[in-house]
Every structure is written in C-alpha cells, then in structure tokens.
Amino acid sequence: MNEQIQAATVRVFIALAPPDDAKEELAQALRPAYDAYPGMRWNRIEDWHITLAFLGELPQPAVSLLMPPLAELAASRQPLRLALRGSGHFDERVLWSGIGGDLQGLRLLAGEVRALVKEAGVPFADRPLNPHLTLARSRRDDTSSVVRAAAGLSGFAGRTWQAGRLHLVGSNYGRGPGPIRYRDVEAWPLGLAR
C-alpha cells in the first residue's frame, strides 16, 4: 500500500509517554519476566504509553479537527512529574506497570482532554481513568503467566521523570496482519504558553 494514500479512518488515542531512559529502566526490571514467559505477547518498548483517552476509529477529518484544541491545551498545561511503580494485571490476561507521582495532575489533564474531545463532538467510550502502562498480554490458554509476572514486578519503583508532551497516537496505520503498531499523528510540548 502506498504510504502517500491515507486511510479514510484512523484508530486513535491521546496519551503521555515516558522518556526513553525511564522505559529502559523498566525494561531492565522486566528481563527475568521476558526470559520466564516468552509465550506472552510483549508490547514493544517504543509503544509504551499512558492512555488519557481512547477514541477508537475516527474519520480523518475528525482527527484533524482535534489537533488545534489539543495543541492549545498542551501549551496551557505544565509538564507532570510521574514515575513507573509496581505492577498488576487485568483479568489475568493483561500485565501493566502502575503510575506514581502527580496523579492528581494526571487525572486533571485526562479530564480536560476528554472534555475537549466531547466539545469537538467526537463520540468515544468515556471509561474511568486507571493510570497504567500496558506491558504484555497472555495467550488465551494461559491464565498464570501474567499473574506471576505481575508478582515479580510488584516491588518495582522507577525514578521520577517529567511527562512533557501530549501525544495524539494512531495505531496500525498499515492495517495488515501482525502486532499492533503505534505512531504519533502529532505531539505537543506541555507548558509553552506562559
């Protein structure tokens, strides 16, 4: 497929991303789990993110409509001090790392992002925010690997870092078979307007 041709729709979400050194610190702590549970579907480190609002499949014009207000919101908000802390799982199938630091600021930013999306008339499933970073998924017939990996990572306490950019992320641009891949549609620095 020619990359110059854009799909009529794109699957998108709005997120923050840890810096590379914070992700590498967590990846080092995960090495025993990588070795012990090779059958799990591990997310690529470059795709790790903290979702603020999952919007799903949107028409390209709706995505473009969101960009100016997201840029304005990002410029008006200060960077957040966050950390990757501990771990857990959803339904014995999804392994995640928890988030520590300025959770009040994170919830406030997520609420503002979601309000902006609603004001733009973009429908989405407004689920409660549960700040986390998804690391892996188990195979359908494996209900124990995620639980054991979460227990092994439960004491992880990463260094504090600054979340300095708001990301509008698209997933599976190529829409082919294989693992999900993410790419920034656009990203804006936090705190430019002073």
N, C-alpha and C positions, 0 to 999 in steps of 0.2 A: 504494500500500500504506500502510495506517495505521501511523505510526511507534510507536503505542502497542502494536501487536502485535509481540511478539518472535519471532524465528525459533527453531525448536527446537534448532538448532545454530549455532555461530559459528566462523569461521576465525580463530585467534588466534596471537599470538606475544608473547614477553616481550623488551623492548628498553630501550635507553637512547637519548636524543635529544639532539643538540647544541642549544645555545641559538640563538635567532634570529640574533644577531649573527655567530656562527661560521658558520651556514648562509649568511648573506648574503655573508660574505667569500668562501666557496667559490663561490657563485653568480656573484659578480663575476669570479672567475677563469675561470668556465665560459662567460662571454659569447661569446668567439670560437667556442667549440665549438657553442653554441646557434645562432649565425649560420651556421657552416660545415656543420652536419649537421642541418638542420631535419627530415629524414625519420626521425631516431631518436625513439623514444618516451621522452621525458624524464619522470622522476618529478617530481611536484610538490614544491617545497622544503618545504612543511609536512608532507610524508610521509617525509622523510629520517629514518632511524633506524639504529641498530646492533643487530642481532638477537642476543640471547643464547640464545634457544631458540625454535625454530619448532614449534608444537604441532599445527598443522593444524586440521581441522574437529573441533570438540568439542561435545558436548551442553551446553546452557546450565547444567545442574546441576554439571557438571564444572568449568566456568569459575568458577562461584560458589564451589565448594569450594576453588579455588586462591587466592582473594583474601585470606583471613585469614593463611595462612602467608607469602604474598608480602609483605603489609604488615609482618609481624613481621621477615622477613628484611631488607627495606629499612631499617627502623628500626635494625637492629643493625649496618649497614654504613656506613662513611664514604663521602662523595662521592669520585669518582675524577677525577683531573686527566688530561684527554685532549686530543688535537688531531687535526685532519684533515690528513693528509700524503700527498702523491703520488697516484698512481692506477694502475690496472691494468684487466685485463679477464678475464672468464671465457669461455672457448670462443669468443672473437671476437664475442660476442653481448651481453655484459653489461658496462657501464662502471661502475667503482667508484672511490671515494676510499679510501685507506688510513687507518688509525688509528694515532696515535702517543701517547706519554705512558705512563701507568701500565698497561701491557699485562699485567703480572703480576696486578695488582688486578682488571683486567677479566676475565682468564681465571678467577681465583678466584671472582669474582661469578657468572660464567656457570656454572661447575661447581656452585656452591651452588644456583643457580636450577634447574638440570637435576636435581640430586639431590632437591630439594623436589618437583618435578613427578613424578618417579618414585615418591617416598614417598607421594604423593597417589593413586597408582595410575593416573595418566594416561599412556597409551602415546603415544610420539612417536618420530620418527626422530632419534636422538642422533648427529648428524653432528659431525665435528671443528669447533671454533670457528675461523673465519677472519675476524677482525675487519675489517669494511669497512662502507661506506655506499654502497648501490646508487644510481646516478645516472640510468642510462638503459639501454634495450635497443635493439638494432638490429632492423630488419625482417629477415625470413627470408632474403631475397635479397641482403642487404648484409653482407659479412664484413669490410669495410675501415674503415667509419666509426668503429666502437668502438675499433679498434686505433689509428687516427690521433688520435682524441680523447684516448685514454689517454696517448699520447706527448706531446701538447700540454700535458697537465696533470701530467706526471710530476714536475716540479720544485715543485709547489705545497706550501707549508708554512704552514698556518694557525696562528693563535695558539692558545695553550693555554686551555682552558676547563674548567669543573667540571661533570661529569655528576652532577646532584643528585637525580634522580628515576628510579625504576624504573617502567616502563610495561607494562601488560597491554593489548595493542592488538588490536582486531578489524578485519578487512578486509572490504570490500564488504558493508556492512550491508544495502544495498538490493538486492544480488544481481542488479541489472539489467545490461544490456549496457554496454560502455564501459570506461574505465580503472579500475584498482583504486584504491579509496579506503580510507584508514585512519582509525580513530577510537579514542581511548583508551576502553577499557572502564573502566579505573581507573588511577591513577598514585599512587605513594607517595614522599614525600621520603626520601632516604637520610640515615641518621645521626641520627634523632630520639631513639633510646634511648641515654642516656649514663650 
